[in-house]
Amino acid sequence: MDQKQIDRLNELAKKAKSPEGLTQWEADERAALRREYIDAVLGSLQGQLDHTYIVDEQGNKRKLKKKGE
């Protein structure tokens, strides 16, 4: 997600709080931008966790496992 899309999302959030509110088209656009933003954040977090290692007291490194593995 680029800065232009984040700025548009913030603009729509401000407009939603104003007395005029959002049109249906703007509400749909905001929902799509929110979903894209959340997916980008989750993807970034998953990438960080995929490259995370745990080091024990003996200095052994092991890859961080997903819950339930």
Secondary structure, 3 states (H helix, E strand, C coil): CCHHHHHHHHHHHHHHHCCCCCCHHHHHHHHHHHHHHHHHHHHHHHHHHHCCEEECCCCCEEECCCCCC
